Amino acid sequence: MSPPAVLSPYSKEQVNRFLSFIDLPAKYHPGNDHPRDLAFLSSLHTHMISTIPYENLSLHYSNERNISLEPEDLYRKFIIDGRGKGGYCMEDSLFYMHMLRALGFQTYTPGVRIRRRTNGVPQGGYTGWVHLVNIVTLDDGTRWMVDIGFGGDGATKPMPMITGHVLPNIGTQEIRLIHDHIDEQSVRTDESRLWIYQYRNGLELEWNSFYAFPDIEFLHNDFRVVNWFTSANPISPQLADVLVVKFLRRKNTDAPSDEEIYGKRMLVNGTIKENLGGKTKVLFECKTEAERIQALHEYFGITLTDEQRTSIRGWKTALALSENDSFA
């Protein structure tokens, strides 16, 4: 028996505007009867992460510092406002889930535990639920993990739910899922195994585990709880750093009608970095708020309102003021 259809809150007009906004090839638009296959899902993934960035600016450049997960608020922020903004994992991935469902894909969202970075490398134990992914079942019955909201270390393509299946990511990086237990688990049965996202940056290197998730659907109210901790708890890392990640796409030389991800551009507090498949290099160091506001526009296409610009004054992540700052 087929599972019951899950309705999306987005209308046909909203979906069409989204597809045009991310510049998805016309062959995948509704009405052209393209099957819901891996090519369709992969193209959506590529265009989503290269158009709508991962960013947590609303936790720093906002008077309210409130993150809404309501579908209409997400649509307004990403599509209607036209300021180039995205969101952090729950915003991006829940918005994407609603769009996938509107396009006829069968999908649900598990919660995810991650390992924190030390000197840029994930180490130690796993956190509580602070992230989410989408699990998509295609028309051929295959299942794929889709993560469009993990930032710079995220998968740039859908990943098959097959343990140990290796995929190339950016440059020399490889990624895979394994179906296993994590150290913190006391119950170790086949049913308690988790899907663990791993990466390595070269064939000679060991695999490193980054996050883990169960094959269980989380619901909207579950993510409202997770969202509160991630956006409002004083110990949340999201409050400690200003973050933006936008992936870069280009024509795929092997399939000219489609495009591919070839690199990523990142802002961490005041540092603008870029990785085009090799070593990460620093493009610019922002010393003042005026420089960071300009850099957000120049490197990421993000424009903040006057109210957003001034709201960071006195906040712990604010950079120095200068004579060029309108609120100095």
Kinemage of the C-alpha trace (Angstrom):
@kinemage 1
@onewidth
@group {chain A} dominant
@subgroup {mainchain}
@vectorlist {calphas} color= white
{ca met a 1} P 0.000 0.000 0.000
{ca ser a 2} L 1.322 3.452 -0.889
{ca pro a 3} L 1.761 5.922 1.978
{ca pro a 4} L -0.854 8.677 2.207
{ca ala a 5} L -0.013 11.832 0.273
{ca val a 6} L 1.303 14.653 2.453
{ca leu a 7} L 0.147 18.049 1.336
{ca ser a 8} L 2.499 20.988 1.044
{ca pro a 9} L 1.554 24.432 2.365
{ca tyr a 10} L 2.862 26.009 -0.852
{ca ser a 11} L 0.635 26.738 -3.816
{ca lys a 12} L 1.383 25.953 -7.452
{ca glu a 13} L 2.208 29.632 -8.014
{ca gln a 14} L 4.607 29.697 -5.069
{ca val a 15} L 6.358 26.551 -6.313
{ca asn a 16} L 6.754 27.947 -9.818
{ca arg a 17} L 8.188 31.183 -8.442
{ca phe a 18} L 10.667 29.195 -6.315
{ca leu a 19} L 11.807 27.104 -9.301
{ca ser a 20} L 12.354 30.260 -11.344
{ca phe a 21} L 14.133 31.899 -8.408
{ca ile a 22} L 16.701 29.085 -8.174
{ca asp a 23} L 16.963 28.949 -11.988
{ca leu a 24} L 16.074 25.251 -12.206
{ca pro a 25} L 16.206 23.954 -15.826
{ca ala a 26} L 12.797 24.079 -17.467
{ca lys a 27} L 12.749 20.325 -18.145
{ca tyr a 28} L 12.214 19.755 -14.409
{ca his a 29} L 9.341 22.241 -14.025
{ca pro a 30} L 5.785 20.970 -13.417
{ca gly a 31} L 3.937 20.309 -16.645
{ca asn a 32} L 6.937 18.787 -18.410
{ca asp a 33} L 6.266 15.383 -16.829
{ca his a 34} L 9.837 14.674 -15.815
{ca pro a 35} L 9.990 11.604 -13.563
{ca arg a 36} L 10.864 12.130 -9.923
{ca asp a 37} L 14.250 10.522 -10.377
{ca leu a 38} L 17.818 11.107 -9.198
{ca ala a 39} L 18.574 13.580 -11.998
{ca phe a 40} L 15.623 15.748 -10.916
{ca leu a 41} L 16.500 15.512 -7.208
{ca ser a 42} L 20.194 16.238 -7.869
{ca ser a 43} L 19.442 19.303 -9.977
{ca leu a 44} L 17.126 20.653 -7.285
{ca his a 45} L 19.879 20.116 -4.719
{ca thr a 46} L 22.510 21.908 -6.808
{ca his a 47} L 20.332 24.929 -7.520
{ca met a 48} L 18.988 25.169 -3.964
{ca ile a 49} L 22.351 25.291 -2.166
{ca ser a 50} L 23.903 27.642 -4.737
{ca thr a 51} L 21.005 30.121 -4.571
{ca ile a 52} L 19.708 30.098 -0.996
{ca pro a 53} L 22.673 30.266 1.409
{ca tyr a 54} L 23.186 28.693 4.768
{ca glu a 55} L 23.394 31.654 7.169
{ca asn a 56} L 22.492 32.684 10.703
{ca leu a 57} L 22.366 36.456 10.199
{ca ser a 58} L 18.907 36.735 11.781
{ca leu a 59} L 20.464 35.793 15.123
{ca his a 60} L 22.896 38.717 14.895
{ca tyr a 61} L 21.401 41.392 12.623
{ca ser a 62} L 17.921 41.529 14.141
{ca asn a 63} L 16.219 43.265 17.032
{ca glu a 64} L 14.039 40.209 17.740
{ca arg a 65} L 16.645 37.482 17.088
{ca asn a 66} L 13.749 35.139 16.520
{ca ile a 67} L 13.801 32.291 13.979
{ca ser a 68} L 10.410 31.311 12.589
{ca leu a 69} L 9.900 27.885 11.021
{ca glu a 70} L 6.447 28.730 9.680
{ca pro a 71} L 6.227 28.009 5.930
{ca glu a 72} L 4.939 31.441 4.914
{ca asp a 73} L 7.639 33.221 6.938
{ca leu a 74} L 10.328 31.098 5.294
{ca tyr a 75} L 8.935 31.726 1.824
{ca arg a 76} L 8.828 35.471 2.424
{ca lys a 77} L 12.375 35.559 3.763
{ca phe a 78} L 13.927 33.450 0.989
{ca ile a 79} L 11.893 34.311 -2.098
{ca ile a 80} L 9.714 37.409 -1.734
{ca asp a 81} L 11.975 39.833 0.133
{ca gly a 82} L 14.610 39.629 -2.595
{ca arg a 83} L 17.567 40.391 -0.321
{ca gly a 84} L 19.552 37.220 -1.011
{ca lys a 85} L 19.036 35.793 2.456
{ca gly a 86} L 18.807 32.157 3.448
{ca gly a 87} L 18.697 30.543 6.859
{ca tyr a 88} L 20.284 27.984 9.105
{ca cys a 89} L 19.637 24.240 8.932
{ca met a 90} L 16.075 24.054 10.205
{ca glu a 91} L 14.913 26.984 8.090
{ca asp a 92} L 16.531 25.758 4.873
{ca ser a 93} L 15.678 22.072 5.272
{ca leu a 94} L 12.049 22.474 6.371
{ca phe a 95} L 11.425 24.949 3.550
{ca tyr a 96} L 12.982 22.435 1.161
{ca met a 97} L 10.868 19.584 2.559
{ca his a 98} L 7.693 21.542 1.823
{ca met a 99} L 8.897 22.252 -1.722
{ca leu a 100} L 9.832 18.617 -2.336
{ca arg a 101} L 6.374 17.525 -1.238
{ca ala a 102} L 4.754 20.153 -3.452
{ca leu a 103} L 6.701 18.672 -6.387
{ca gly a 104} L 5.428 15.190 -5.611
{ca phe a 105} L 8.446 13.752 -3.819
{ca gln a 106} L 7.885 11.488 -0.820
{ca thr a 107} L 10.029 12.867 2.011
{ca tyr a 108} L 10.290 13.190 5.777
{ca thr a 109} L 12.758 14.763 8.226
{ca pro a 110} L 14.710 12.987 10.996
{ca gly a 111} L 16.501 14.917 13.709
{ca val a 112} L 20.304 14.839 13.733
{ca arg a 113} L 23.003 14.774 16.440
{ca ile a 114} L 26.336 16.303 15.427
{ca arg a 115} L 29.918 16.321 16.682
{ca arg a 116} L 31.394 19.749 17.391
{ca arg a 117} L 34.565 20.897 15.668
{ca thr a 118} L 37.867 21.433 17.465
{ca asn a 119} L 40.362 23.288 15.270
{ca gly a 120} L 37.999 22.726 12.358
{ca val a 121} L 37.718 18.943 12.854
{ca pro a 122} L 34.674 17.152 14.354
{ca gln a 123} L 35.735 15.436 17.570
{ca gly a 124} L 34.351 14.020 20.795
{ca gly a 125} L 30.815 12.961 21.600
{ca tyr a 126} L 27.565 13.805 19.901
{ca thr a 127} L 25.267 16.676 20.840
{ca gly a 128} L 21.532 16.484 21.263
{ca trp a 129} L 19.216 17.188 18.320
{ca val a 130} L 20.475 20.363 16.631
{ca his a 131} L 20.173 19.568 12.917
{ca leu a 132} L 17.901 17.770 10.452
{ca val a 133} L 18.012 16.102 7.054
{ca asn a 134} L 15.433 14.995 4.496
{ca ile a 135} L 14.955 11.356 3.518
{ca val a 136} L 13.518 11.128 0.013
{ca thr a 137} L 12.043 8.045 -1.654
{ca leu a 138} L 12.157 8.289 -5.450
{ca asp a 139} L 9.615 6.780 -7.820
{ca asp a 140} L 11.898 3.764 -8.310
{ca gly a 141} L 11.763 3.014 -4.584
{ca thr a 142} L 15.357 4.025 -3.776
{ca arg a 143} L 15.945 6.118 -0.655
{ca trp a 144} L 18.260 9.122 -0.482
{ca met a 145} L 19.540 11.354 2.314
{ca val a 146} L 19.332 15.013 1.291
{ca asp a 147} L 21.085 17.643 3.409
{ca ile a 148} L 20.932 21.174 2.020
{ca gly a 149} L 21.426 22.916 5.374
{ca phe a 150} L 24.694 21.774 6.944
{ca gly a 151} L 26.886 24.539 5.609
{ca gly a 152} L 30.382 24.152 4.208
{ca asp a 153} L 30.911 20.506 5.171
{ca gly a 154} L 27.563 19.327 3.886
{ca ala a 155} L 26.910 16.923 1.035
{ca thr a 156} L 26.670 18.693 -2.322
{ca lys a 157} L 24.418 15.971 -3.743
{ca pro a 158} L 21.840 13.432 -2.545
{ca met a 159} L 23.378 10.385 -0.829
{ca pro a 160} L 21.981 6.847 -1.259
{ca met a 161} L 20.846 5.138 1.937
{ca ile a 162} L 23.376 2.375 1.335
{ca thr a 163} L 25.958 1.752 4.030
{ca gly a 164} L 29.527 2.390 2.895
{ca his a 165} L 28.645 3.820 -0.538
{ca val a 166} L 31.313 6.462 -1.298
{ca leu a 167} L 30.600 9.684 -3.223
{ca pro a 168} L 32.920 12.529 -4.281
{ca asn a 169} L 32.138 15.906 -2.718
{ca ile a 170} L 34.150 19.096 -3.378
{ca gly a 171} L 37.722 18.658 -4.563
{ca thr a 172} L 39.392 15.589 -3.045
{ca gln a 173} L 36.789 15.210 -0.294
{ca glu a 174} L 34.751 12.008 -0.200
{ca ile a 175} L 31.590 11.354 1.793
{ca arg a 176} L 29.547 8.314 2.753
{ca leu a 177} L 26.841 7.034 5.105
{ca ile a 178} L 27.366 4.016 7.312
{ca his a 179} L 24.647 2.213 9.293
{ca asp a 180} L 26.111 1.584 12.735
{ca his a 181} L 26.042 2.552 16.405
{ca ile a 182} L 27.708 5.535 18.061
{ca asp a 183} L 29.718 5.260 21.273
{ca glu a 184} L 27.037 6.825 23.461
{ca gln a 185} L 24.439 4.154 22.679
{ca ser a 186} L 23.779 1.505 25.326
{ca val a 187} L 21.269 -0.491 23.266
{ca arg a 188} L 23.060 -2.091 20.315
{ca thr a 189} L 20.626 -3.985 18.138
{ca asp a 190} L 19.991 -3.927 14.401
{ca glu a 191} L 16.951 -1.759 15.062
{ca ser a 192} L 18.957 0.807 17.077
{ca arg a 193} L 21.574 1.438 14.387
{ca leu a 194} L 21.930 5.037 13.220
{ca trp a 195} L 22.897 6.478 9.869
{ca ile a 196} L 26.269 8.191 10.317
{ca tyr a 197} L 27.562 10.844 7.894
{ca gln a 198} L 31.319 10.568 7.398
{ca tyr a 199} L 33.918 12.403 5.337
{ca arg a 200} L 37.604 12.248 4.466
{ca asn a 201} L 39.676 14.830 2.615
{ca gly a 202} L 41.922 12.353 0.787
{ca leu a 203} L 42.217 8.642 -0.014
{ca glu a 204} L 45.090 8.256 2.450
{ca leu a 205} L 43.095 9.698 5.367
{ca glu a 206} L 40.802 7.988 7.870
{ca trp a 207} L 37.048 8.460 7.725
{ca asn a 208} L 35.724 10.914 10.329
{ca ser a 209} L 32.143 10.869 11.609
{ca phe a 210} L 30.340 14.226 11.563
{ca tyr a 211} L 26.705 13.513 12.448
{ca ala a 212} L 24.216 10.716 13.084
{ca phe a 213} L 20.465 10.304 12.737
{ca pro a 214} L 17.796 7.618 13.255
{ca asp a 215} L 15.388 6.474 10.581
{ca ile a 216} L 12.512 8.149 12.424
{ca glu a 217} L 10.326 11.018 11.271
{ca phe a 218} L 10.404 14.139 13.425
{ca leu a 219} L 7.369 16.405 13.321
{ca his a 220} L 6.963 20.177 13.167
{ca asn a 221} L 6.522 20.530 16.934
{ca asp a 222} L 9.710 18.530 17.522
{ca phe a 223} L 11.652 21.062 15.494
{ca arg a 224} L 10.037 23.955 17.327
{ca val a 225} L 11.734 22.601 20.473
{ca val a 226} L 15.057 22.055 18.684
{ca asn a 227} L 14.818 25.501 17.126
{ca trp a 228} L 14.437 27.169 20.511
{ca phe a 229} L 17.653 25.624 21.842
{ca thr a 230} L 19.603 26.359 18.659
{ca ser a 231} L 18.462 29.962 18.331
{ca ala a 232} L 17.929 31.123 21.924
{ca asn a 233} L 19.933 29.095 24.419
{ca pro a 234} L 22.994 31.124 25.513
{ca ile a 235} L 25.308 28.126 25.021
{ca ser a 236} L 24.240 27.584 21.403
{ca pro a 237} L 27.212 27.944 19.007
{ca gln a 238} L 24.916 29.737 16.569
{ca leu a 239} L 24.968 32.757 18.875
{ca ala a 240} L 28.754 32.834 19.065
{ca asp a 241} L 29.624 33.299 15.380
{ca val a 242} L 28.249 35.065 12.313
{ca leu a 243} L 28.146 32.423 9.573
{ca val a 244} L 27.332 32.402 5.855
{ca val a 245} L 28.008 29.593 3.358
{ca lys a 246} L 27.062 29.714 -0.298
{ca phe a 247} L 27.979 27.008 -2.782
{ca leu a 248} L 29.168 27.925 -6.266
{ca arg a 249} L 27.817 26.316 -9.417
{ca arg a 250} L 28.815 26.152 -13.068
{ca lys a 251} L 27.917 24.287 -16.235
{ca asn a 252} L 28.560 20.565 -16.035
{ca thr a 253} L 30.996 19.727 -18.835
{ca asp a 254} L 29.783 16.109 -18.884
{ca ala a 255} L 26.119 17.152 -19.103
{ca pro a 256} L 25.894 20.711 -20.518
{ca ser a 257} L 22.138 20.939 -19.916
{ca asp a 258} L 22.768 20.686 -16.164
{ca glu a 259} L 25.032 22.412 -13.662
{ca glu a 260} L 27.322 21.262 -10.861
{ca ile a 261} L 28.781 22.498 -7.577
{ca tyr a 262} L 32.488 23.296 -7.874
{ca gly a 263} L 33.281 25.272 -4.730
{ca lys a 264} L 32.006 27.232 -1.771
{ca arg a 265} L 32.355 30.705 -0.304
{ca met a 266} L 32.145 31.309 3.441
{ca leu a 267} L 31.993 34.115 5.980
{ca val a 268} L 33.039 33.331 9.551
{ca asn a 269} L 32.653 36.457 11.685
{ca gly a 270} L 34.870 38.858 9.735
{ca thr a 271} L 36.747 36.439 7.474
{ca ile a 272} L 35.679 35.750 3.880
{ca lys a 273} L 37.057 32.420 2.613
{ca glu a 274} L 36.720 30.430 -0.598
{ca asn a 275} L 37.403 26.816 -1.559
{ca leu a 276} L 37.311 25.908 -5.253
{ca gly a 277} L 38.169 22.265 -4.758
{ca gly a 278} L 41.644 22.660 -3.309
{ca lys a 279} L 43.007 24.575 -0.376
{ca thr a 280} L 40.780 27.120 1.331
{ca lys a 281} L 42.046 30.677 0.866
{ca val a 282} L 41.157 33.928 2.579
{ca leu a 283} L 39.640 36.530 0.239
{ca phe a 284} L 39.106 39.383 2.677
{ca glu a 285} L 39.250 40.272 6.368
{ca cys a 286} L 36.478 42.580 7.565
{ca lys a 287} L 37.662 44.883 10.338
{ca thr a 288} L 34.524 46.997 10.744
{ca glu a 289} L 30.782 46.637 10.454
{ca ala a 290} L 30.807 48.756 7.310
{ca glu a 291} L 33.249 46.351 5.681
{ca arg a 292} L 31.207 43.290 6.674
{ca ile a 293} L 27.963 44.800 5.391
{ca gln a 294} L 29.676 45.545 2.068
{ca ala a 295} L 31.240 42.069 1.955
{ca leu a 296} L 27.869 40.378 2.501
{ca his a 297} L 26.583 42.181 -0.572
{ca glu a 298} L 29.690 41.789 -2.724
{ca tyr a 299} L 30.551 38.145 -2.004
{ca phe a 300} L 27.123 36.651 -1.176
{ca gly a 301} L 24.537 38.944 -2.744
{ca ile a 302} L 22.965 39.624 0.674
{ca thr a 303} L 21.531 43.071 1.383
{ca leu a 304} L 20.498 44.026 4.900
{ca thr a 305} L 17.909 46.659 5.767
{ca asp a 306} L 18.881 49.726 7.769
{ca glu a 307} L 17.103 48.256 10.803
{ca gln a 308} L 19.048 44.998 10.492
{ca arg a 309} L 22.351 46.838 10.154
{ca thr a 310} L 21.836 48.904 13.286
{ca ser a 311} L 20.474 46.028 15.390
{ca ile a 312} L 23.907 44.445 15.828
{ca arg a 313} L 25.236 47.467 17.709
{ca gly a 314} L 26.199 46.338 21.198
{ca trp a 315} L 25.731 42.660 20.329
{ca lys a 316} L 28.649 40.347 21.149
{ca thr a 317} L 29.404 39.518 17.489
{ca ala a 318} L 29.528 43.129 16.295
{ca leu a 319} L 32.715 44.310 14.630
{ca ala a 320} L 34.245 47.705 15.259
{ca leu a 321} L 32.396 50.799 14.136
{ca ser a 322} L 33.900 53.291 11.743
{ca glu a 323} L 33.019 56.669 10.319
{ca asn a 324} L 31.392 54.805 7.415
{ca asp a 325} L 28.866 53.064 9.643
{ca ser a 326} L 25.519 54.807 9.364
{ca phe a 327} L 24.836 54.157 13.072
{ca ala a 328} L 28.237 55.240 14.393
